[in-house]
């Protein structure tokens, strides 16, 4: 009985509702122009397969795309499935098409090895990762010297 009364009151409030101020229509959808570019950026990287534990770890990659590179990110974590990936922006080094990020020493813990992958987006919205999911294991494992 109380539930029915509450529902009836809610329906009356909804029916009598009038918004304050001017109501503007929702913006119209504008499709993204098709520029014909559906290719992700090219990522060339020499994997780091071993490193000392407790030291910063530098990762570099060559990333290029005809439409320009919007961003490059390094995703990494310990080889421990209870951890989430951390993200670092890979920034231009000053050399043509080269990007770099440094994993802080406090994230290179001796308890577990480290894993990482690189993701990049071009100026047309195409993205990709390295190592490529359809060609190889989509991450690199770094064996840490303890």
C-alpha positions in Angstrom: 0.0 0.0 0.0 2.8 2.5 0.9 4.7 1.5 -2.2 1.6 2.2 -4.4 1.1 5.6 -2.8 4.8 6.5 -3.3 4.6 5.4 -6.9 1.5 7.5 -7.5 3.2 10.5 -5.9 6.2 10.1 -8.1 4.1 9.8 -11.2 2.3 13.1 -10.3 5.6 14.9 -9.7 6.9 13.7 -13.0 3.8 14.8 -14.8 3.8 18.3 -13.2 7.6 18.8 -13.7 8.6 22.0 -15.6 12.3 22.7 -16.0 13.5 26.1 -14.8 14.9 28.3 -17.6 15.2 27.7 -21.3 15.4 24.2 -22.6 17.9 23.8 -25.4 17.7 20.9 -27.9 20.5 18.4 -27.8 23.4 19.1 -30.2 23.0 17.4 -33.5 25.3 14.4 -34.2 28.0 15.2 -36.7 29.7 12.2 -38.2 33.5 12.1 -38.2 34.8 12.8 -41.7 36.2 9.8 -43.5 39.7 10.7 -44.6 40.4 7.2 -45.9 43.2 6.7 -43.3 42.5 3.6 -41.3 46.1 2.6 -40.5 47.5 2.9 -37.0 50.9 4.5 -36.4 53.9 2.5 -37.2 55.7 1.5 -34.0 59.3 0.1 -34.1 60.8 -0.9 -30.9 63.7 -3.0 -29.7 62.3 -4.9 -26.6 64.1 -4.6 -23.3 64.3 -8.2 -22.1 66.5 -7.8 -19.0 67.3 -5.0 -16.6 68.5 -4.6 -13.0 65.8 -4.4 -10.3 65.4 -1.2 -8.4 66.8 1.0 -11.2 64.9 3.3 -13.6 64.1 1.6 -16.9 64.2 3.6 -20.1 62.0 2.5 -23.0 62.3 4.1 -26.4 60.4 3.6 -29.7 60.2 5.0 -33.1 56.6 6.0 -33.9 55.5 7.6 -37.2 52.3 8.2 -39.1 51.6 10.2 -42.3 48.8 12.1 -40.5 51.1 12.8 -37.5 51.4 11.2 -34.1 48.8 12.4 -31.5 50.3 10.6 -28.5 52.4 7.6 -27.5 52.0 5.9 -24.1 53.9 3.2 -22.2 51.7 0.8 -20.2 53.6 -1.3 -17.6 53.2 -3.4 -14.4 54.9 -6.1 -12.5 54.2 -9.6 -13.8 51.5 -9.9 -11.1 47.9 -10.1 -12.2 46.7 -8.3 -9.1 48.2 -5.1 -10.3 46.8 -2.6 -12.7 48.8 -1.2 -15.6 50.4 2.1 -15.0 50.7 4.6 -17.8 53.5 7.0 -18.8 53.4 9.4 -21.6 56.3 8.7 -24.1 57.6 12.1 -25.1 59.7 13.1 -28.1 63.4 12.8 -27.6 64.4 15.4 -30.1 65.4 12.8 -32.6 63.1 12.2 -35.6 60.1 10.1 -34.7 61.7 8.8 -31.5 59.7 8.7 -28.2 60.9 7.9 -24.7 59.6 7.1 -21.2 61.4 6.1 -18.0 59.8 3.7 -15.6 60.7 4.9 -12.1 63.0 2.8 -10.0 60.3 2.3 -7.3 58.2 0.5 -9.9 61.0 -1.9 -10.9 60.6 -4.1 -7.8 62.7 -7.3 -7.4 59.7 -9.4 -6.3 58.4 -9.9 -9.9 59.7 -9.4 -13.4 58.2 -6.4 -15.3 55.9 -6.4 -18.4 55.1 -3.5 -20.7 53.6 -2.6 -24.1 53.4 0.6 -26.1 50.3 2.2 -27.5 50.0 5.1 -30.0 47.3 7.2 -31.6 47.6 9.2 -34.8 45.9 12.5 -35.6 43.0 10.7 -37.5 42.0 8.6 -34.4 43.7 5.3 -35.5 45.5 3.5 -32.7 47.7 0.5 -32.3 49.9 -1.3 -29.8 53.3 -2.9 -29.9 53.9 -5.8 -29.7 51.0 -6.3 -32.1 48.2 -8.5 -30.7 47.6 -10.4 -33.9 51.3 -11.2 -34.6 52.8 -12.0 -31.2 52.3 -11.9 -27.4 51.0 -8.3 -26.9 53.5 -7.4 -24.2 57.2 -7.6 -23.4 58.5 -9.3 -20.3 61.6 -7.8 -18.7 63.6 -10.3 -16.6 64.9 -8.4 -13.6 68.4 -9.1 -12.3 68.0 -9.5 -8.5 
